[in-house]
Amino acid sequence: MRALAVPAVLVAATGCAQLLGLSAPTGVAVDAATPQGWTSVAGGFEHTCAIRTDQSLWCWGRNDYGQLGVNNTLPELDQPAQVAGSWISVATRVYHTCAIDTSNALWCWGINFHGQLAEDPAANAQEVAPVRVGSGQWIAVAAGETFTCAIAADGSLWCWGDDELGELGTGPGSGSSTPRELGAGPWHGLVAGYQFACALDANGAASCWGNNGNGECGTITSANPAPIAPISGSNTFVQLTAGAYFACGVRDDGKLRCWGADSLGELGDDGDTDESEPVAVDYDQITDWTTLAAGFYHACALRSDGSLWCWGNDAYEEFATTTAASFQGTPVPVGSASYLELGLGAYHTCAIDGTHQLECAGLGGGGQLATLGSHLSPTQIAGTWTAASAGRLTTCGLTFLGSGLSCWGYNGTGAVGDGTTADRQQPTTVAGSWTSTISVGDHACSLDSSHALWCWGANYLMQLDDTTTVDRTAPEQVSGGSFMMVSAKYQHTCAITSGNLLLCWGSNQRGESGASPSTSVPAAVTVTGAWTAVANGFAHTCAVNQSGGVRCFGDGLIGELGDGMNTSSYTPVAVTGLSGAIDQITAGEYHTCVRQGVAVTCWGYDSHGQLGNMSTSVSPTPVALPGSWSDISAGDLHTCGVQSDGSLWCWGSNERGELGIGSLIEHHEPMKVGSDTDWLAVQGGEEYTCALKHDGTLWCWGSNNRGQIGDGTAWSSTLTLVR
């Protein structure tokens, strides 16, 4: 998000337009190498907006709620697209965007679940094009997570949207889609964090309100949530900015002050303690700071010579460095150019240089850097592989020679298993000696060469089989002896012992771990018989009985159990019509598929056509999939399979290109992925897919917002021109 100066016109954005892998949609202008430069920029969660010198507004990146304002909900644009109109400022934070046009009218678009667009959310849950807020004139606007605030032309301050944490300035309330006035004006500057906001009065005094759990409202005496009140200390500010849970300001003496959360160095004071009143940013002898902006957990500022300095979170190389530390506790210089303006997104940094060129660095997997975001067709991953598992945001694979295991992608809960919590955009070795069995979800599990089971990653529901809820960043052994299979795709884990006993642990809210009470350690599912394979979905589990057939348990309200009943069951129930040998079983979030020889059947939720039967209706009993199949994998809301001739096919949801067919259009029947016929196996994850060829090459496609594709393109360590 961009900061606001006194007198304030907040943040602005710009760009050009071409759809990811597609021609531009109707009504979206495509930038033709025009000479106009950029004047201001603003960053959201995974999108960016900027304004050009001709006052045209351009946005790019993630668009699943219409936050780009280009009159469509195509999930992602990896090049700038023009928003109709002429504009002077723009602001964004997460999934909605607001801007002021050249007549000082205020417009908003994107998500509206809490009325943050000043419209009734029951009538309009989102808007894909700008809608006007009121009929008056405005001089500043700021967008929080689920609320919006703006300053009217007369200096009065207004807020609307969510008020659960006091975002509207009078303490917690019921929220309002109608703007509410607060505070005694006139006001001249305004910024919004995740769940709080701050404003400057005519004298440069700052007042803040909303969530104050980390001291972001800037006063040690304020309640949490905090009503609008002046911050502590005697500071006269000329500019403010707000991050997720912290705020900073440039004082009239050219010095920087920050307050709020400091766990990732956000305050720049070389500490890690939250501060509820302003503290000096390191290098307090510097008195020529002119402009600053904040992302979620990092901030950047310009000095009078145009030099750029940043501090805070640097996990995604937001500071345009090739040796990114997890964070920087004090300001560090970035680049060698001279810059005019800044705009920071959640995990990316954009700056406009002295020639009005726009450059961005940091996380770009959603297209927010105006470079490649999601991958719409298969991309090869370096190395030679024997197996792979695609999870929620993390991928793991076994190397061809030896017993090496590597993981990559999201690592905030330790799912990469390298002993850190830093996301990885390329394969990273997991210590140990491993077999061909691995499963990844929010956490990961694998068998070692002695068939012992090890798990690591998210543990908030005890899915790692220990007595704590502490995440693990490296593998820990699971009790229970010798195992032959594991499934760890979502919030619970199931494994089959070498004696064919089925054990499940972790989440059991719907009976998915096979017991009526919640279970947090391995516990045998009380069903007569032995088991040979298991697959777990979000809140259901299906397993293959050694004597034939499939039994499922857990949530069954949308057909997940396959027994035709659409009811849940804590004890396993037989899937209708399945008998005899089952060669393969796989589960997505709410659907399941099995392969018997070359025949595949699927059942459960079908909202995006993931059952492959040209329908979007729930099927509580198995439906046959045409074709002859050698491998099948259920992704989150899509499915992929390898046919007997070695061709690869995918169907279902395609919001991030997970079908690999070069577009973002979903399909309710199998679609062929390219023309190759040497595919061996496929793994569907959450909005992405990976597949192995017979030559040991691994290919991935779809969402890359946390590096799960593994090709090193999810974030950029250099400031790259936006064209």
N, C-alpha and C positions, 0 to 999 in steps of 0.2 A: 504494500500500500504506500501511496505517496503522502508526504506530509503537507501541512497547511501553514502558510505564512500569514503575517499581519500586514496589511489587510488581506483577507483570505480568499483565494480561489483554490480549491483543493487540488486533486491530482488529475492528471490527464493521460490519455493513451492514444496509440496510433497503430497503423499497419497496412497490409495488403492481403489478397485472398485467393486461396486455391484449396479446394477440398482434398483431404488426405486420400491420395490414390484415385480420386474421381474428378470429373470436370466440375466447375463451379456451379452451385445450385442457382435456380432462378432468383433474381433479386440480390445476389451477392456479387459485388464488383471485384474483379481480379486486378491486382496491382500490375500495371505495365510499367516497368522500369522508369517511373516518373522521377523528376529531379527534386521534388519537394523533400525537405528535411523534416525532422521531428522536433516538437516543442515540449512535450511532457509525456509521462508514461506511468502506468499503474499496474501492479501485479495482484492477481488473486491466488486462489489455492493452486489451480493448475491451468490458469489462463492469464492472458496479458492484454491490456488495451493501451493505446497510445494515440496522441493527436499530432497531426502534421501541421506544417506552417500554413497550409491552406485551410486550416480548421476542420479538416475531415477527420473522422474518428474510425479507427481500425482495431479489431480484436481478433485473437487467435488462441488456440489451445482447446481445453476441455469445454464441451458445450452440452452436456447431458441435460441441463435444466434451462437451456436457452440463454445462458449468461453472456454469450457473445453478442446477442442482440441483432443477429443477421437474419431473423425471421425463419429459422428452422431449428430443429433439435438434432441435427446430425451430430453424432457423439463427439467429434473432434475435428478441428481444422488445424493443419500444421503450417499454414501460411496465413498472413493477415487478411481479414475480410472487412469490407467497409460497412459501417453502421450509417444508415441514411441520416442526413442532416448536417448542420454546421455546429461546432462545439467549442467550448472554452475550457471545460474541466471534466474529469471523470474520476470515479472512485470505485474500488472493488475490494472485497476481502475474501469471500469463500465462493458462494455459488450465485450471487446476484451482483449486478453492476448498476450504478447510477451516474448520470452525467448532466451537466448544465449546458444548454445550447447558447447560441449567440444572442438570443433574445432574453436570456436569463431564465428561461423556463426549465424546470427540473423534470427529468425522465428517468425511469428505472425499468429493469428487465431481469429475467432469470427466475430463480426459485422464489416462491411466495408462501411457503408453508406456514409462516408466522405473520403474514401481513406486511413483510418488509418492503413490498412494492407499493404500499398504501392502497391496496385492494383487498377485498374480502377473500381470505384464502379458501373458504368453502366454495366460492364461485370461480376463482382463478388461482389454481395451485402454482402456476408458473406462466411467464410471459416470454415469448421468443423474440419479441420486438419491443422497442421502447414504448412505455405507457406514461402519460403525463401525471405528475403528482400535483394536485390542486390546480389553481389558475393563476397563482401569484408569481413573483419573481424571486430568485434566490441567488446568493453569492457564494455559497459553499455547501458541500455535501460530503458525508462520510458513511461508509458501509461497514457494519460489523458482521458478525457471523449470521445472525438471524434478525437484525434490526438495522434501521437507517436513521441518521440524524442530518439535519440541514439548517443553515442559517438563511433567514429570509432577507430581502433587500432592506428592511427596516432594522436589521440587526437582531431580531428575535430568533430564539433557538427552539427547534421543534424535533421531536423524535417519534418513531412509530415502529411497530413490529413486536418482537418477543420482549417480555418484561419479567421473565422468571427470575433473573438475577439483577433486577433493577436497571436494565438497560435504558429505560425511558426516563430515568433521572429522579424518580420520586420514591425509590425503594421497590421491592418486588411487588408485582401485581399481575393482572390477568392478560396484559398485552393489549395492543390496539392497532388496527389497520388504519385508523384515523390519526393524523399527526397531532401530538400533544405538545403544548408549549411548556418550557421549563426554564427556570433561572431568570434572574434580572439582567437584562442586557444593557447596552448593546454588545453583541458578540462579533468577533472579527476573525476567528480561526477555529478550526474544528478537525478532530481526528477520531477514529474509532479503532479499538482493538477487537479481540475476539468477542468479549462480553462486557466491555466497558468503553467509555468514551471520555474525551477531554476537550475543553474549549478554552479559547483565550478571549479576555475582554479587551476593551479599548485601551487599557493601561498595560497590557501584556501579562496580566495575572491569569494563571491557569486554574481551572476548576475541573474536577473529574467526577464520574458516577458509574455505578454498575458493580460488576463483580470485583471484589477487593480481596480475594483469597490469597493473593501474592503481593499485596501492597500496591497494586497498579493504580489505585485511586490517589496515591500520593500523600496520605495523611495517616499518622499513627493513631489518631483518635476516632477514625471513622468506623462505622459498622460494616459488616459484610452481609448482604450487598449494601452499597453506599449510595445515599441520595447525593445529588449534586452539591459539592462543597469545594471551597478553595483548597489547593494542596498545601502542604506544610512548607515553611521556609519563606525567605524573602528573595524571590526570583522574578525578574522581569524577562519574559520570553518574547522572541520575535517569530519563532516557529516551533511547532510540535510535530511529533510523529508517534504512532502507537504500533506495537507488535501484538502478538497474541495475548501476552500477559504482562507486558511492560510498556513504558512510555519514555520518551526522551524529548529534550527541547534544546534549542539554541537560545542562549540568553543574549541580552542586548550588549553584553561585553564580549561577545564572540566565543564564550565558553559553552561546553556541553554539560548537561545534567540528565541523569536517568533515574528511574525508580520502578519497582515492581519485581518480577521474577528474574532470577540470576543464575539458574542452574546450568545454563549453557553459555554463560558469559555475556548475557544480553545487556547488562548495565555498563560493560566496558571498564569496570573499576578494578579488574584483576582479582575479583573475588567470586564466591559462589553462594552468597547469602542474599536472600530476598531483602529488598529495602522498601519500607513504606513511606519514605520521604526522599526527595531528590539527593543524589550523591554525585560527586564529580567523576566524570569519565577520566581515565588515565590520560596523562599528558595535559594536565590542567593549565600548564603554562602556555598552551596554544590558545590564542585569542582571536583567531580569524576563521572559525567555522562559519559557514554560510548556509548550507542546505543539508538536510538529513531525511532519511526514509527508513522504514522498518519492514521486515518480513515477519514471519511468525516468530522466529527465534534468533534473528540476526538483524543488525542495523548497519547502515553506512552513512557517511557524511562527506561533504565536500569542503575544502578550505578555499580561501580567496584566490589561490593560484590554480584552482580547478583540480587539484589532486584528490583522489578518491581513497578513503579509508573505511575499513569495515571491521566489525567485531561480532562475537556471538557464534551461533551455529555455523559450521563449515563442513558438515558431513557430506553435502552434495557439491562441494567445491564452489559454493556460492561466491567465494572471494576470487574466483578465476585463478586457482592455484592447482598445480599438478601433484602436490604432496599435501592433500587436505588433511588437517587435523580434525578431530571431532568438533572442536570449537576453539575460538580465540578469545581470551578474557580481556584483551586490551586492543585498541585500534591498530590495525596493520595496513600499510599502504597496498593498494591494488592497482596494478598496471602502471603505465607511464604516461598515459594521455591526460589531457585537460578536459574536464567534464563540466556541463552546464546544469543538468537535471538528473534526478534519480527516481526510480520506481522499483520497489522490491515486492516480489510475490512471496508466497509461503516459504519456498525453498529455492528461489531464484532471484537474481539481481540483474537489473537493467539500468543502463546509464546512457545519456545523450552527450556526445562529445562536442567540442567547439565548432565542428563543421555541421552540427545537427544530424549526425549519424547516430542511430540507435544500436546498442550492443547489449547482448544478454549472456549470462552464464549461470550455471547451477543445474538444478533438476529440470529436465525437459521431456520426460517420458510421456506427458500428456499433450505435447505440442506447444507448450508455453514459451519455448525459445524460438518459435517459428522455424524449427528444424524438424527432422524426423521424430515423430512421437511414437504412436503405436505402429507395429509392423503388420502390413496387410498381406504379406506373402512370406513363405519360409525364409529364414535367415540362418546361415550356418554358424554353429558355435565351435570355436577352436577346440581341437582334441579329437580323440577316438574313444568311443563309448560303447558300453554293453547294455546299459539300462539307464532310465531316467524317470523322475517323478515330478509332475507339475502340481504345485499346491495353490494356496491362496495368492500369495505375492512372492513366494520363494520356490526355487527349483533346485533339485539335486540330481546328480548323475554319477554313475560308476564308470571308471576309466577302463579302457580295453585291456591293457596289460597290468598285471598285478591285481591288487584289491583296493585301489584308491577311490575315495569318495570326495566329490567336490560339490559345493552348494553355492548359490548366488541369489541376489534379489533382496527383499526386505529382511532386515536383521534386527529390528527394534526390540524383539523379544528373544533374540538369540537363535533363530531358526536356521541360520547359515552354519552355526556350530563351530565357528572359528575362535571362540573365546571372547568375542567383542559384540557390540550392538550396532556396529557401523554397517549400513547397507553396502552390498557389493554388486557391481554391474558386470563382473566377469567371474568365472569359476574360481572358487577359493577352497583350498584343501581342508578336509575335516580329518583330524588325526585318528588313526585306527586302521584295522584290517577288516575289510567288509566283504559280504557276499552280495549276491545279485538282488536281494530283497530290500527295498527302500520305499517309504511312503512319507509324503510331505503335505501338511496343511498349514495351520498356524504354528504347528510344531513339526518336528521330523523324527522319524524312527527308522532304524536299520538293524539288520542282523550282522554280527561279526563272524569271523571265520570259524568260531566254535559254536555258532548258532545261539549265542547269548544276544538278548535284545537290549538295545540302547536307544534312549530318546533324549531330545533337547528342544529348547525353544519355549513357546508360550506354555504357562502352567497355571493360569488363573482359575481353571476348574480342575486342577490336579490331574491333567491329562498326561503327565509325565510319570505317574506312579510313584509319587513320594508323598509325604505327609504335610507338605507346605504348598503354598501357592506362588512360590518364587520362580520366576523364569530362569532357565538354565542356558548359558551361552556355549556350553560344550557338552558332549554326550555323557549321560549317566546311565548306569546299568539298571534295567528293570528286573525285579525279582520274579521268580516263577520258573527258573530252570532253562531248558532248551526250547527254542521256538522254530517254527518253519515258515510263518507268514505274519505280517503286520499290516494294519490299515490305520492311518492317522490323518485322515484328510481334513477333518473339521475340529470340533471341540471335545471329542472323546477318542479313545484309542481302543482298538480290538486286535487281539493277536491269537494265533493258534499254536499251541504247544506241539512238541514233537510227538506227544501222545494223543494228538487230535482233540485236545480240550480247548474250548473257546473261552477266552478271558476278555473282559471289557472293563474300562475304567475312565474316569473323567466325568464330563457332563452326563446327567441322567434326567434332565428336566422332563423329557417325554418318554422315558423308559428306554432310551437308545443304548444304555449300557446293560440292559437286560434284567433290571431289578426294579422293584417298586420304590424303595428308598434310594436316595442318591448314594452312589458308591465312588470312592476315590482311590481304591487300590484294586489290583486284579481280583476278579471274582468270577467263578465259573458260571456261565449261563446255565440255568437249571432246565436243560432239555436232554432227554434220553437220546443217545447216539453219539457218533463221532463226527468231526468237522474237517473239511479240507481246504476251504477258502472263505474269506470274509471281506466285505466292503462296507464302509460306513459313509453315510451322507451327513447332512447337517444335524438332523435329530432322528435319524433312523439307521438301522443296521440290517444288513442281509448277509446270510451265510449259507454255504453249500454243505449239505449233509452228506456224509460218506456213503450212505445208502441210496443217495439220489435225491433230487429236488432241492428247492431253496426255501428257507424260512427267514422271515423278517420280523423285527420288533422295533418299537419306538413310535414316533409320530406317523400316523397314517391318515391324517385328515385330508390330504390331497393325493391319496392313492399310493403313497410311498411303500406300503407293505405288500401290495400286489395281490391281496386276497379278495378284492372286490367289495370291500366293506366301507372304505373311507373312514375308518375309526382307528384309534391308537391302541396299542397293546404292549404291556410290559413283558409279556412272554411271547416267544416266537410263534408265528402263524405261518402256515404253508402258503406259498405263492400259487395261485390258481393255474392249473394246466401245465406245470413244469414237473417233469419226472425224468428219471434216467440220469445219465452222466452229464455234469455241467463242466465245461472246459474252462470257462472264464466268467468272472463276475466283477462288475464295476459300478460305482455309485457316484452320482453328482450331488448337488445340493438337495434336491427333492425328487430325483428320479434314479432308476436303476436299470441296468442292462445285463443280460447274460448271453454267453455264446455256447451253443451245443453243436460241436462239429463246425460246420460252416454257417449255421443258422443263428441269427440274433433276434432276441425279443427284448422289449423295453416296457416299463410301466412307471406310473407316477405323474408328477407335474409336467405339463406340456405347454407352459405359457409362451415359449418362444419357438415351439416346434422341435424341441430337443428329442422327442421320441421318434422323429423322422417319418411320421405317417400322414403328412400333409394336413395336420390338425394343430390346434392350440388348446384342445380340451383335455382335462385331466383323464387319465386312464388308470383305474384301480386294478386292472388286470393286464397281463402282458399282451402287447401287440407285436406282430411279426414285422421285421424289417426286410424289405426285398434285397436280394443279392446273396453272394457267397463270400463269407468273411473269415479272415484269419486272425484278426485282432480287433478289439473294441474298447473304447474308453469314454466314460461319462465325465465331462467337464462340469463346471458350475451350472450353467444354463445352456450348454451345448454338448454335442456328442461327436466323436470322430471314430473312424474305423478304417482298417486296412482290408481291402478285398483280396481274394485268393490270387488274383493276378498281380498283386503288389501295388495296385493303385490306392491312393489315399483319398478319403471322402470325409466331409464334415457338414454338420447341419445344426440349426438352432440359433441362439443369440449370436450377434456379430457386432456388438457395440464397439469393440476395440479391435476388430479384424481377426478375431479368434478362429474364424473359419478358414483363413488363409487363401481366400479366393480373390484378393485384390480390391475388395470393396468393403463397405460397412453395412451392407444390406443383409438382414437375417433371412434364413431359408428354412422351410418346414419339411424339406426332403433332402436326402444326401446330395452334396455338391462336390464335384471332383476338385482336388487341390492340385493344380498344375497338371503336367502330363507324365511325370515320372512313374515308373512301375517297379521301383526297387525299394519300396518302403517295407520295413520289418515290423515296427510297433509304434504306437501313438499313445500320448498321455494328455488328457484335457485338464486344465487348471481353471482358475477363476479369471475369465476373460482373456486367456491365452492358451496356447497349445504347443507341445513339443513332440517331435517324432524322430525315430531312429531309422536309418537306412541299413541295408545289408552290409555296406562297406564300413560301418561303425561311425559314420558321421551323424551328428545330432543337429537338428534344425528346430527353431522355435519361431513363433509369430503371435501377434496380438498385443495386448497391453504390455507396456514396458515402463510403467510409472515408478517402479522401484528397482529397476534393473533385472527383472525376472527373465527377460529374454537372454541375457548373458553375453551380448555382443559389444558391450562397452559404450553404448550410445545413449544411455538413460540420462546422463548428466554430462555437462561440458565444463572442462577446466579452463577454457579460454572464453573471453568475451567475443561473441560471434555476431556479425552484422545481421540486423533484421532488414530485409529488403522488401 
